[in-house]
Amino acid sequence: MSHQQSTQEKTDARGKSRIQCSRQSYIDELIDIIEQSDDQSKQLADAVLKLYQLIEKAAVLLFVEHSDTTVGYAFLDAVEALTALPSFTVDTPTYQQARHSARVFAGLLKNGRIRIKTRRDRG
């Protein structure tokens, strides 16, 4: 019986690992789009909103340095203000602030200074 349990645990561990790799690949893809897309592109706007939605679903954001929390909150506040607008255009100051905040935030994510942890990661 313990052999079956051990096999099941390995399967669960592999399954969890695949989920984590898949999520990390998705985050890496969003970071690349945010860092490399033209300022006026719809792809950049979509990536900013998707990163925001991912963070909204996360259980915890981990910051390496206390000063990084300012960047995190600036990103969340800027995108929240953007989503509150009745219409979305890329040439507004609100979008420009969200884009700038997203690029700074994405850089910290890429360098490992901010980590996104979900409920699944914790348990």
N, CA, C and O atoms as a Tinker XYZ file with bonds, in Angstrom:
   492  protein
     1  N      0.816000   -1.196000    0.000000    73     2
     2  CA     0.000000    0.000000    0.000000    64     1     3
     3  C      0.857000    1.257000    0.000000    63     2     4     5
     4  O      0.521000    2.233000   -0.670000    81     3
     5  N      1.958000    1.246000    0.741000    73     3     6
     6  CA     2.793000    2.440000    0.780000    64     5     7
     7  C      3.425000    2.702000   -0.590000    63     6     8     9
     8  O      3.672000    3.857000   -0.938000    81     7
     9  N      3.693000    1.639000   -1.380000    73     7    10
    10  CA     4.235000    1.839000   -2.717000    64     9    11
    11  C      3.230000    2.573000   -3.592000    63    10    12    13
    12  O      3.608000    3.470000   -4.346000    81    11
    13  N      1.950000    2.202000   -3.503000    73    11    14
    14  CA     0.919000    2.898000   -4.270000    64    13    15
    15  C      0.818000    4.357000   -3.840000    63    14    16    17
    16  O      0.691000    5.250000   -4.678000    81    15
    17  N      0.874000    4.588000   -2.565000    73    15    18
    18  CA     0.786000    5.950000   -2.051000    64    17    19
    19  C      1.975000    6.769000   -2.556000    63    18    20    21
    20  O      1.813000    7.926000   -2.943000    81    19
    21  N      3.157000    6.175000   -2.552000    73    19    22
    22  CA     4.352000    6.858000   -3.025000    64    21    23
    23  C      4.214000    7.223000   -4.508000    63    22    24    25
    24  O      4.562000    8.332000   -4.912000    81    23
    25  N      3.702000    6.280000   -5.318000    73    23    26
    26  CA     3.486000    6.549000   -6.736000    64    25    27
    27  C      2.489000    7.680000   -6.925000    63    26    28    29
    28  O      2.688000    8.549000   -7.774000    81    27
    29  N      1.427000    7.676000   -6.148000    73    27    30
    30  CA     0.417000    8.730000   -6.239000    64    29    31
    31  C      1.016000   10.083000   -5.880000    63    30    32    33
    32  O      0.723000   11.082000   -6.537000    81    31
    33  N      1.844000   10.129000   -4.856000    73    31    34
    34  CA     2.480000   11.383000   -4.452000    64    33    35
    35  C      3.387000   11.915000   -5.554000    63    34    36    37
    36  O      3.432000   13.122000   -5.792000    81    35
    37  N      4.122000   11.010000   -6.236000    73    35    38
    38  CA     4.985000   11.442000   -7.338000    64    37    39
    39  C      4.149000   12.018000   -8.472000    63    38    40    41
    40  O      4.501000   13.040000   -9.062000    81    39
    41  N      3.037000   11.352000   -8.770000    73    39    42
    42  CA     2.145000   11.847000   -9.815000    64    41    43
    43  C      1.620000   13.224000   -9.448000    63    42    44    45
    44  O      1.601000   14.127000  -10.285000    81    43
    45  N      1.194000   13.391000   -8.197000    73    43    46
    46  CA     0.698000   14.690000   -7.756000    64    45    47
    47  C      1.792000   15.742000   -7.847000    63    46    48    49
    48  O      1.552000   16.865000   -8.292000    81    47
    49  N      2.998000   15.370000   -7.423000    73    47    50
    50  CA     4.109000   16.318000   -7.464000    64    49    51
    51  C      4.404000   16.724000   -8.906000    63    50    52    53
    52  O      4.630000   17.900000   -9.188000    81    51
    53  N      4.403000   15.758000   -9.811000    73    51    54
    54  CA     4.644000   16.082000  -11.218000    64    53    55
    55  C      3.522000   16.947000  -11.767000    63    54    56    57
    56  O      3.774000   17.907000  -12.495000    81    55
    57  N      2.295000   16.615000  -11.424000    73    55    58
    58  CA     1.161000   17.416000  -11.886000    64    57    59
    59  C      1.252000   18.844000  -11.392000    63    58    60    61
    60  O      1.018000   19.784000  -12.151000    81    59
    61  N      1.587000   19.009000  -10.136000    73    59    62
    62  CA     1.734000   20.354000   -9.564000    64    61    63
    63  C      2.876000   21.085000  -10.244000    63    62    64    65
    64  O      2.773000   22.277000  -10.536000    81    63
    65  N      3.965000   20.374000  -10.496000    73    63    66
    66  CA     5.117000   20.980000  -11.156000    64    65    67
    67  C      4.738000   21.465000  -12.552000    63    66    68    69
    68  O      5.147000   22.552000  -12.959000    81    67
    69  N      3.967000   20.675000  -13.283000    73    67    70
    70  CA     3.533000   21.081000  -14.618000    64    69    71
    71  C      2.673000   22.328000  -14.557000    63    70    72    73
    72  O      2.812000   23.224000  -15.390000    81    71
    73  N      1.794000   22.391000  -13.582000    73    71    74
    74  CA     0.935000   23.563000  -13.425000    64    73    75
    75  C      1.791000   24.783000  -13.138000    63    74    76    77
    76  O      1.570000   25.840000  -13.729000    81    75
    77  N      2.762000   24.660000  -12.245000    73    75    78
    78  CA     3.629000   25.784000  -11.910000    64    77    79
    79  C      4.446000   26.218000  -13.120000    63    78    80    81
    80  O      4.601000   27.416000  -13.357000    81    79
    81  N      4.974000   25.263000  -13.894000    73    79    82
    82  CA     5.752000   25.602000  -15.090000    64    81    83
    83  C      4.878000   26.301000  -16.110000    63    82    84    85
    84  O      5.301000   27.270000  -16.742000    81    83
    85  N      3.664000   25.812000  -16.271000    73    83    86
    86  CA     2.742000   26.420000  -17.219000    64    85    87
    87  C      2.431000   27.859000  -16.823000    63    86    88    89
    88  O      2.427000   28.748000  -17.675000    81    87
    89  N      2.171000   28.097000  -15.543000    73    87    90
    90  CA     1.869000   29.447000  -15.075000    64    89    91
    91  C      3.088000   30.341000  -15.236000    63    90    92    93
    92  O      2.962000   31.498000  -15.637000    81    91
    93  N      4.277000   29.809000  -14.924000    73    91    94
    94  CA     5.492000   30.608000  -15.062000    64    93    95
    95  C      5.747000   30.953000  -16.525000    63    94    96    97
    96  O      6.174000   32.067000  -16.827000    81    95
    97  N      5.495000   30.021000  -17.432000    73    95    98
    98  CA     5.649000   30.305000  -18.861000    64    97    99
    99  C      4.699000   31.411000  -19.291000    63    98   100   101
   100  O      5.071000   32.292000  -20.066000    81    99
   101  N      3.477000   31.365000  -18.789000    73    99   102
   102  CA     2.480000   32.391000  -19.091000    64   101   103
   103  C      2.947000   33.752000  -18.573000    63   102   104   105
   104  O      2.844000   34.756000  -19.278000    81   103
   105  N      3.456000   33.785000  -17.355000    73   103   106
   106  CA     3.966000   35.032000  -16.777000    64   105   107
   107  C      5.154000   35.538000  -17.594000    63   106   108   109
   108  O      5.244000   36.730000  -17.888000    81   107
   109  N      6.066000   34.635000  -17.960000    73   107   110
   110  CA     7.229000   35.026000  -18.770000    64   109   111
   111  C      6.794000   35.608000  -20.110000    63   110   112   113
   112  O      7.374000   36.583000  -20.586000    81   111
   113  N      5.775000   35.010000  -20.713000    73   111   114
   114  CA     5.257000   35.512000  -21.987000    64   113   115
   115  C      4.684000   36.924000  -21.822000    63   114   116   117
   116  O      4.930000   37.797000  -22.655000    81   115
   117  N      3.924000   37.145000  -20.752000    73   115   118
   118  CA     3.375000   38.478000  -20.489000    64   117   119
   119  C      4.494000   39.494000  -20.264000    63   118   120   121
   120  O      4.430000   40.617000  -20.766000    81   119
   121  N      5.510000   39.097000  -19.513000    73   119   122
   122  CA     6.649000   39.991000  -19.255000    64   121   123
   123  C      7.321000   40.382000  -20.570000    63   122   124   125
   124  O      7.622000   41.555000  -20.790000    81   123
   125  N      7.559000   39.397000  -21.447000    73   123   126
   126  CA     8.193000   39.693000  -22.736000    64   125   127
   127  C      7.364000   40.674000  -23.556000    63   126   128   129
   128  O      7.911000   41.607000  -24.143000    81   127
   129  N      6.065000   40.473000  -23.600000    73   127   130
   130  CA     5.188000   41.376000  -24.351000    64   129   131
   131  C      5.241000   42.774000  -23.759000    63   130   132   133
   132  O      5.349000   43.755000  -24.494000    81   131
   133  N      5.165000   42.875000  -22.447000    73   131   134
   134  CA     5.173000   44.180000  -21.782000    64   133   135
   135  C      6.489000   44.906000  -22.026000    63   134   136   137
   136  O      6.501000   46.116000  -22.252000    81   135
   137  N      7.588000   44.177000  -21.983000    73   135   138
   138  CA     8.900000   44.808000  -22.154000    64   137   139
   139  C      9.213000   45.170000  -23.605000    63   138   140   141
   140  O      9.945000   46.127000  -23.859000    81   139
   141  N      8.664000   44.413000  -24.559000    73   139   142
   142  CA     9.109000   44.565000  -25.940000    64   141   143
   143  C      8.088000   45.167000  -26.900000    63   142   144   145
   144  O      8.463000   45.569000  -28.002000    81   143
   145  N      6.831000   45.243000  -26.529000    73   143   146
   146  CA     5.803000   45.720000  -27.454000    64   145   147
   147  C      5.854000   47.222000  -27.640000    63   146   148   149
   148  O      6.300000   47.968000  -26.769000    81   147
   149  N      5.388000   47.635000  -28.790000    73   147   150
   150  CA     5.238000   49.053000  -29.093000    64   149   151
   151  C      4.247000   49.666000  -28.107000    63   150   152   153
   152  O      3.260000   49.035000  -27.730000    81   151
   153  N      4.520000   50.899000  -27.696000    73   151   154
   154  CA     3.697000   51.565000  -26.686000    64   153   155
   155  C      2.223000   51.650000  -27.052000    63   154   156   157
   156  O      1.371000   51.662000  -26.164000    81   155
   157  N      1.909000   51.708000  -28.316000    73   155   158
   158  CA     0.525000   51.887000  -28.750000    64   157   159
   159  C     -0.165000   50.573000  -29.129000    63   158   160   161
   160  O     -1.315000   50.595000  -29.567000    81   159
   161  N      0.502000   49.447000  -28.972000    73   159   162
   162  CA    -0.066000   48.186000  -29.455000    64   161   163
   163  C     -1.158000   47.653000  -28.538000    63   162   164   165
   164  O     -1.116000   47.814000  -27.319000    81   163
   165  N     -2.133000   47.014000  -29.170000    73   163   166
   166  CA    -3.207000   46.362000  -28.419000    64   165   167
   167  C     -2.643000   45.171000  -27.644000    63   166   168   169
   168  O     -3.121000   44.849000  -26.556000    81   167
   169  N     -1.642000   44.531000  -28.202000    73   167   170
   170  CA    -1.014000   43.386000  -27.534000    64   169   171
   171  C     -0.434000   43.804000  -26.180000    63   170   172   173
   172  O     -0.557000   43.067000  -25.202000    81   171
   173  N      0.189000   44.968000  -26.119000    73   171   174
   174  CA     0.732000   45.476000  -24.855000    64   173   175
   175  C     -0.396000   45.745000  -23.868000    63   174   176   177
   176  O     -0.311000   45.354000  -22.703000    81   175
   177  N     -1.439000   46.403000  -24.326000    73   175   178
   178  CA    -2.578000   46.701000  -23.450000    64   177   179
   179  C     -3.192000   45.418000  -22.905000    63   178   180   181
   180  O     -3.512000   45.336000  -21.719000    81   179
   181  N     -3.356000   44.417000  -23.763000    73   179   182
   182  CA    -3.911000   43.132000  -23.324000    64   181   183
   183  C     -3.009000   42.458000  -22.294000    63   182   184   185
   184  O     -3.498000   41.909000  -21.307000    81   183
   185  N     -1.699000   42.496000  -22.518000    73   183   186
   186  CA    -0.755000   41.868000  -21.587000    64   185   187
   187  C     -0.781000   42.554000  -20.227000    63   186   188   189
   188  O     -0.711000   41.887000  -19.195000    81   187
   189  N     -0.880000   43.880000  -20.218000    73   187   190
   190  CA    -0.962000   44.625000  -18.955000    64   189   191
   191  C     -2.205000   44.198000  -18.185000    63   190   192   193
   192  O     -2.137000   43.947000  -16.982000    81   191
   193  N     -3.337000   44.115000  -18.871000    73   191   194
   194  CA    -4.582000   43.722000  -18.202000    64   193   195
   195  C     -4.535000   42.270000  -17.731000    63   194   196   197
   196  O     -5.036000   41.960000  -16.650000    81   195
   197  N     -3.944000   41.380000  -18.521000    73   195   198
   198  CA    -3.847000   39.973000  -18.118000    64   197   199
   199  C     -2.948000   39.804000  -16.894000    63   198   200   201
   200  O     -3.254000   39.012000  -16.003000    81   199
   201  N     -1.847000   40.542000  -16.849000    73   199   202
   202  CA    -0.970000   40.474000  -15.677000    64   201   203
   203  C     -1.710000   40.973000  -14.440000    63   202   204   205
   204  O     -1.595000   40.388000  -13.363000    81   203
   205  N     -2.455000   42.038000  -14.595000    73   203   206
   206  CA    -3.258000   42.579000  -13.493000    64   205   207
   207  C     -4.263000   41.532000  -13.005000    63   206   208   209
   208  O     -4.403000   41.319000  -11.801000    81   207
   209  N     -4.962000   40.882000  -13.938000    73   207   210
   210  CA    -5.949000   39.864000  -13.562000    64   209   211
   211  C     -5.289000   38.692000  -12.849000    63   210   212   213
   212  O     -5.842000   38.156000  -11.889000    81   211
   213  N     -4.125000   38.298000  -13.308000    73   211   214
   214  CA    -3.395000   37.207000  -12.663000    64   213   215
   215  C     -3.047000   37.567000  -11.222000    63   214   216   217
   216  O     -3.180000   36.742000  -10.317000    81   215
   217  N     -2.607000   38.791000  -11.019000    73   215   218
   218  CA    -2.244000   39.242000   -9.676000    64   217   219
   219  C     -3.475000   39.353000   -8.794000    63   218   220   221
   220  O     -3.421000   39.034000   -7.606000    81   219
   221  N     -4.580000   39.800000   -9.364000    73   219   222
   222  CA    -5.823000   39.895000   -8.594000    64   221   223
   223  C     -6.260000   38.526000   -8.072000    63   222   224   225
   224  O     -6.847000   38.431000   -6.995000    81   223
   225  N     -5.974000   37.463000   -8.834000    73   223   226
   226  CA    -6.343000   36.106000   -8.428000    64   225   227
   227  C     -5.338000   35.491000   -7.458000    63   226   228   229
   228  O     -5.647000   34.518000   -6.770000    81   227
   229  N     -4.156000   36.052000   -7.407000    73   227   230
   230  CA    -3.095000   35.495000   -6.562000    64   229   231
   231  C     -3.438000   35.650000   -5.088000    63   230   232   233
   232  O     -4.129000   36.585000   -4.686000    81   231
   233  N     -2.953000   34.735000   -4.316000    73   231   234
   234  CA    -3.164000   34.811000   -2.873000    64   233   235
   235  C     -2.175000   35.770000   -2.233000    63   234   236   237
   236  O     -2.514000   36.473000   -1.281000    81   235
   237  N     -0.948000   35.803000   -2.754000    73   235   238
   238  CA     0.116000   36.574000   -2.115000    64   237   239
   239  C      1.088000   37.089000   -3.178000    63   238   240   241
   240  O      1.405000   36.392000   -4.141000    81   239
   241  N      1.551000   38.319000   -2.982000    73   239   242
   242  CA     2.700000   38.832000   -3.729000    64   241   243
   243  C      3.855000   38.907000   -2.745000    63   242   244   245
   244  O      3.714000   39.479000   -1.664000    81   243
   245  N      4.983000   38.338000   -3.105000    73   243   246
   246  CA     6.162000   38.375000   -2.246000    64   245   247
   247  C      7.154000   39.379000   -2.810000    63   246   248   249
   248  O      7.496000   39.321000   -3.991000    81   247
   249  N      7.613000   40.292000   -1.978000    73   247   250
   250  CA     8.556000   41.323000   -2.388000    64   249   251
   251  C      9.894000   41.080000   -1.706000    63   250   252   253
   252  O      9.942000   40.851000   -0.498000    81   251
   253  N     10.981000   41.129000   -2.473000    73   251   254
   254  CA    12.315000   40.926000   -1.915000    64   253   255
   255  C     12.695000   42.103000   -1.034000    63   254   256   257
   256  O     13.213000   41.921000    0.067000    81   255
   257  N     12.437000   43.310000   -1.523000    73   255   258
   258  CA    12.767000   44.512000   -0.761000    64   257   259
   259  C     11.499000   45.313000   -0.507000    63   258   260   261
   260  O     10.577000   45.322000   -1.323000    81   259
   261  N     11.470000   45.976000    0.625000    73   259   262
   262  CA    10.290000   46.762000    0.977000    64   261   263
   263  C      9.981000   47.818000   -0.084000    63   262   264   265
   264  O      8.812000   48.092000   -0.357000    81   263
   265  N     11.005000   48.407000   -0.678000    73   263   266
   266  CA    10.786000   49.444000   -1.697000    64   265   267
   267  C     10.055000   48.899000   -2.925000    63   266   268   269
   268  O      9.413000   49.660000   -3.649000    81   267
   269  N     10.147000   47.597000   -3.162000    73   267   270
   270  CA     9.453000   46.991000   -4.300000    64   269   271
   271  C      7.941000   46.991000   -4.111000    63   270   272   273
   272  O      7.194000   46.913000   -5.086000    81   271
   273  N      7.487000   47.079000   -2.865000    73   271   274
   274  CA     6.036000   47.123000   -2.638000    64   273   275
   275  C      5.433000   48.369000   -3.261000    63   274   276   277
   276  O      4.296000   48.335000   -3.732000    81   275
   277  N      6.173000   49.462000   -3.270000    73   275   278
   278  CA     5.692000   50.694000   -3.895000    64   277   279
   279  C      5.438000   50.467000   -5.377000    63   278   280   281
   280  O      4.434000   50.933000   -5.917000    81   279
   281  N      6.337000   49.759000   -6.030000    73   279   282
   282  CA     6.178000   49.445000   -7.450000    64   281   283
   283  C      4.943000   48.571000   -7.654000    63   282   284   285
   284  O      4.158000   48.803000   -8.574000    81   283
   285  N      4.776000   47.577000   -6.803000    73   283   286
   286  CA     3.623000   46.689000   -6.908000    64   285   287
   287  C      2.310000   47.425000   -6.757000    63   286   288   289
   288  O      1.391000   47.235000   -7.554000    81   287
   289  N      2.216000   48.263000   -5.743000    73   287   290
   290  CA     0.978000   49.012000   -5.529000    64   289   291
   291  C      0.750000   50.047000   -6.620000    63   290   292   293
   292  O     -0.394000   50.297000   -6.998000    81   291
   293  N      1.810000   50.652000   -7.130000    73   291   294
   294  CA     1.666000   51.621000   -8.226000    64   293   295
   295  C      1.093000   50.935000   -9.461000    63   294   296   297
   296  O      0.234000   51.489000  -10.147000    81   295
   297  N      1.576000   49.719000   -9.738000    73   295   298
   298  CA     1.053000   48.963000  -10.878000    64   297   299
   299  C     -0.428000   48.653000  -10.678000    63   298   300   301
   300  O     -1.245000   48.909000  -11.563000    81   299
   301  N     -0.769000   48.109000   -9.525000    73   299   302
   302  CA    -2.166000   47.749000   -9.266000    64   301   303
   303  C     -3.074000   48.971000   -9.321000    63   302   304   305
   304  O     -4.153000   48.914000   -9.911000    81   303
   305  N     -2.652000   50.069000   -8.717000    73   303   306
   306  CA    -3.457000   51.295000   -8.726000    64   305   307
   307  C     -3.630000   51.845000  -10.139000    63   306   308   309
   308  O     -4.726000   52.262000  -10.512000    81   307
   309  N     -2.559000   51.847000  -10.921000    73   307   310
   310  CA    -2.622000   52.397000  -12.278000    64   309   311
   311  C     -3.552000   51.579000  -13.168000    63   310   312   313
   312  O     -4.345000   52.144000  -13.921000    81   311
   313  N     -3.460000   50.264000  -13.088000    73   311   314
   314  CA    -4.309000   49.430000  -13.934000    64   313   315
   315  C     -5.749000   49.459000  -13.436000    63   314   316   317
   316  O     -6.682000   49.411000  -14.238000    81   315
   317  N     -5.936000   49.535000  -12.143000    73   315   318
   318  CA    -7.290000   49.661000  -11.600000    64   317   319
   319  C     -7.945000   50.947000  -12.105000    63   318   320   321
   320  O     -9.121000   50.941000  -12.470000    81   319
   321  N     -7.199000   52.037000  -12.127000    73   319   322
   322  CA    -7.720000   53.303000  -12.660000    64   321   323
   323  C     -8.036000   53.163000  -14.146000    63   322   324   325
   324  O     -9.023000   53.716000  -14.631000    81   323
   325  N     -7.206000   52.433000  -14.854000    73   323   326
   326  CA    -7.416000   52.209000  -16.280000    64   325   327
   327  C     -8.699000   51.416000  -16.528000    63   326   328   329
   328  O     -9.470000   51.743000  -17.430000    81   327
   329  N     -8.921000   50.386000  -15.736000    73   327   330
   330  CA   -10.114000   49.558000  -15.928000    64   329   331
   331  C    -11.387000   50.285000  -15.528000    63   330   332   333
   332  O    -12.480000   49.887000  -15.932000    81   331
   333  N    -11.261000   51.340000  -14.745000    73   331   334
   334  CA   -12.436000   52.105000  -14.325000    64   333   335
   335  C    -12.903000   53.103000  -15.386000    63   334   336   337
   336  O    -14.008000   53.637000  -15.289000    81   335
   337  N    -12.070000   53.356000  -16.393000    73   335   338
   338  CA   -12.447000   54.308000  -17.441000    64   337   339
   339  C    -13.593000   53.748000  -18.283000    63   338   340   341
   340  O    -13.659000   52.543000  -18.522000    81   339
   341  N    -14.503000   54.630000  -18.736000    73   339   342
   342  CA   -15.620000   54.150000  -19.554000    64   341   343
   343  C    -15.179000   53.602000  -20.914000    63   342   344   345
   344  O    -15.829000   52.708000  -21.456000    81   343
   345  N    -14.094000   54.124000  -21.466000    73   343   346
   346  CA   -13.570000   53.591000  -22.722000    64   345   347
   347  C    -12.049000   53.521000  -22.622000    63   346   348   349
   348  O    -11.416000   54.257000  -21.866000    81   347
   349  N    -11.500000   52.627000  -23.396000    73   347   350
   350  CA   -10.067000   52.361000  -23.305000    64   349   351
   351  C     -9.369000   52.895000  -24.544000    63   350   352   353
   352  O     -9.655000   52.458000  -25.659000    81   351
   353  N     -8.460000   53.833000  -24.356000    73   351   354
   354  CA    -7.613000   54.303000  -25.454000    64   353   355
   355  C     -6.174000   54.367000  -24.953000    63   354   356   357
   356  O     -5.918000   54.654000  -23.784000    81   355
   357  N     -5.247000   54.095000  -25.859000    73   355   358
   358  CA    -3.846000   53.996000  -25.457000    64   357   359
   359  C     -3.136000   55.336000  -25.361000    63   358   360   361
   360  O     -1.996000   55.391000  -24.899000    81   359
   361  N     -3.776000   56.409000  -25.783000    73   359   362
   362  CA    -3.088000   57.701000  -25.764000    64   361   363
   363  C     -3.473000   58.581000  -24.575000    63   362   364   365
   364  O     -3.242000   59.790000  -24.597000    81   363
   365  N     -4.050000   57.987000  -23.554000    73   363   366
   366  CA    -4.432000   58.758000  -22.367000    64   365   367
   367  C     -3.321000   58.713000  -21.322000    63   366   368   369
   368  O     -2.534000   57.766000  -21.298000    81   367
   369  N     -3.250000   59.722000  -20.464000    73   367   370
   370  CA    -2.261000   59.694000  -19.372000    64   369   371
   371  C     -2.450000   58.485000  -18.453000    63   370   372   373
   372  O     -1.476000   57.950000  -17.924000    81   371
   373  N     -3.688000   58.057000  -18.263000    73   371   374
   374  CA    -3.960000   56.897000  -17.401000    64   373   375
   375  C     -3.319000   55.642000  -17.985000    63   374   376   377
   376  O     -2.712000   54.854000  -17.260000    81   375
   377  N     -3.455000   55.458000  -19.299000    73   375   378
   378  CA    -2.838000   54.303000  -19.941000    64   377   379
   379  C     -1.316000   54.408000  -19.895000    63   378   380   381
   380  O     -0.630000   53.416000  -19.649000    81   379
   381  N     -0.795000   55.597000  -20.129000    73   379   382
   382  CA     0.656000   55.784000  -20.102000    64   381   383
   383  C      1.222000   55.437000  -18.727000    63   382   384   385
   384  O      2.289000   54.831000  -18.629000    81   383
   385  N      0.517000   55.818000  -17.673000    73   383   386
   386  CA     0.957000   55.482000  -16.315000    64   385   387
   387  C      0.893000   53.974000  -16.081000    63   386   388   389
   388  O      1.808000   53.390000  -15.500000    81   387
   389  N     -0.193000   53.350000  -16.537000    73   387   390
   390  CA    -0.334000   51.900000  -16.380000    64   389   391
   391  C      0.764000   51.167000  -17.151000    63   390   392   393
   392  O      1.338000   50.200000  -16.651000    81   391
   393  N      1.050000   51.625000  -18.354000    73   391   394
   394  CA     2.096000   51.005000  -19.173000    64   393   395
   395  C      3.458000   51.125000  -18.487000    63   394   396   397
   396  O      4.206000   50.151000  -18.398000    81   395
   397  N      3.766000   52.317000  -18.010000    73   395   398
   398  CA     5.045000   52.530000  -17.326000    64   397   399
   399  C      5.141000   51.651000  -16.070000    63   398   400   401
   400  O      6.155000   50.989000  -15.847000    81   399
   401  N      4.099000   51.650000  -15.270000    73   399   402
   402  CA     4.091000   50.837000  -14.047000    64   401   403
   403  C      4.227000   49.359000  -14.375000    63   402   404   405
   404  O      4.923000   48.623000  -13.676000    81   403
   405  N      3.559000   48.925000  -15.442000    73   403   406
   406  CA     3.629000   47.517000  -15.840000    64   405   407
   407  C      5.045000   47.135000  -16.251000    63   406   408   409
   408  O      5.508000   46.039000  -15.936000    81   407
   409  N      5.728000   48.024000  -16.948000    73   407   410
   410  CA     7.098000   47.716000  -17.376000    64   409   411
   411  C      8.045000   47.621000  -16.183000    63   410   412   413
   412  O      8.903000   46.740000  -16.140000    81   411
   413  N      7.897000   48.506000  -15.234000    73   411   414
   414  CA     8.741000   48.453000  -14.032000    64   413   415
   415  C      8.428000   47.180000  -13.242000    63   414   416   417
   416  O      9.337000   46.472000  -12.808000    81   415
   417  N      7.140000   46.896000  -13.061000    73   415   418
   418  CA     6.697000   45.712000  -12.327000    64   417   419
   419  C      7.191000   44.444000  -13.024000    63   418   420   421
   420  O      7.687000   43.529000  -12.368000    81   419
   421  N      7.056000   44.387000  -14.355000    73   419   422
   422  CA     7.497000   43.216000  -15.117000    64   421   423
   423  C      9.001000   42.999000  -14.962000    63   422   424   425
   424  O      9.459000   41.860000  -14.875000    81   423
   425  N      9.760000   44.077000  -14.928000    73   423   426
   426  CA    11.203000   43.958000  -14.722000    64   425   427
   427  C     11.539000   43.339000  -13.377000    63   426   428   429
   428  O     12.449000   42.516000  -13.275000    81   427
   429  N     10.805000   43.736000  -12.346000    73   427   430
   430  CA    11.035000   43.156000  -11.017000    64   429   431
   431  C     10.624000   41.689000  -10.980000    63   430   432   433
   432  O     11.294000   40.875000  -10.344000    81   431
   433  N      9.524000   41.342000  -11.658000    73   431   434
   434  CA     9.108000   39.940000  -11.745000    64   433   435
   435  C     10.190000   39.118000  -12.445000    63   434   436   437
   436  O     10.571000   38.043000  -11.980000    81   435
   437  N     10.668000   39.635000  -13.551000    73   435   438
   438  CA    11.669000   38.927000  -14.349000    64   437   439
   439  C     12.950000   38.691000  -13.550000    63   438   440   441
   440  O     13.577000   37.639000  -13.675000    81   439
   441  N     13.333000   39.653000  -12.741000    73   439   442
   442  CA    14.554000   39.545000  -11.941000    64   441   443
   443  C     14.346000   38.823000  -10.613000    63   442   444   445
   444  O     15.274000   38.726000   -9.811000    81   443
   445  N     13.142000   38.319000  -10.374000    73   443   446
   446  CA    12.868000   37.561000   -9.164000    64   445   447
   447  C     12.681000   38.401000   -7.912000    63   446   448   449
   448  O     12.677000   37.866000   -6.804000    81   447
   449  N     12.528000   39.700000   -8.071000    73   447   450
   450  CA    12.359000   40.567000   -6.897000    64   449   451
   451  C     10.914000   40.601000   -6.418000    63   450   452   453
   452  O     10.636000   40.996000   -5.286000    81   451
   453  N      9.999000   40.184000   -7.286000    73   451   454
   454  CA     8.598000   40.020000   -6.902000    64   453   455
   455  C      8.189000   38.628000   -7.365000    63   454   456   457
   456  O      8.496000   38.223000   -8.485000    81   455
   457  N      7.495000   37.902000   -6.498000    73   455   458
   458  CA     6.976000   36.579000   -6.852000    64   457   459
   459  C      5.489000   36.551000   -6.606000    63   458   460   461
   460  O      4.985000   37.158000   -5.661000    81   459
   461  N      4.796000   35.840000   -7.467000    73   459   462
   462  CA     3.354000   35.655000   -7.332000    64   461   463
   463  C      3.126000   34.262000   -6.776000    63   462   464   465
   464  O      3.557000   33.274000   -7.372000    81   463
   465  N      2.450000   34.177000   -5.637000    73   463   466
   466  CA     2.117000   32.875000   -5.045000    64   465   467
   467  C      0.605000   32.750000   -5.009000    63   466   468   469
   468  O     -0.103000   33.676000   -4.610000    81   467
   469  N      0.127000   31.602000   -5.430000    73   467   470
   470  CA    -1.304000   31.330000   -5.394000    64   469   471
   471  C     -1.611000   30.403000   -4.230000    63   470   472   473
   472  O     -0.705000   29.891000   -3.572000    81   471
   473  N     -2.868000   30.198000   -3.989000    73   471   474
   474  CA    -3.287000   29.269000   -2.931000    64   473   475
   475  C     -2.722000   27.877000   -3.202000    63   474   476   477
   476  O     -2.358000   27.158000   -2.272000    81   475
   477  N     -2.653000   27.505000   -4.462000    73   475   478
   478  CA    -2.148000   26.191000   -4.861000    64   477   479
   479  C     -0.680000   26.027000   -4.464000    63   478   480   481
   480  O     -0.259000   24.938000   -4.073000    81   479
   481  N      0.106000   27.116000   -4.567000    73   479   482
   482  CA     1.523000   27.067000   -4.186000    64   481   483
   483  C      1.702000   26.853000   -2.693000    63   482   484   485
   484  O      2.679000   26.243000   -2.258000    81   483
   485  N      0.764000   27.351000   -1.918000    73   483   486
   486  CA     0.891000   27.296000   -0.458000    64   485   487
   487  C      0.453000   25.969000    0.113000    63   486   488   489
   488  O      0.873000   25.617000    1.215000    81   487
   489  N     -0.366000   25.224000   -0.583000    73   487   490
   490  CA    -0.872000   24.016000    0.035000    64   489   491
   491  C     -0.798000   22.889000   -0.852000    63   490   492
   492  O     -1.190000   21.783000   -0.480000    81   491
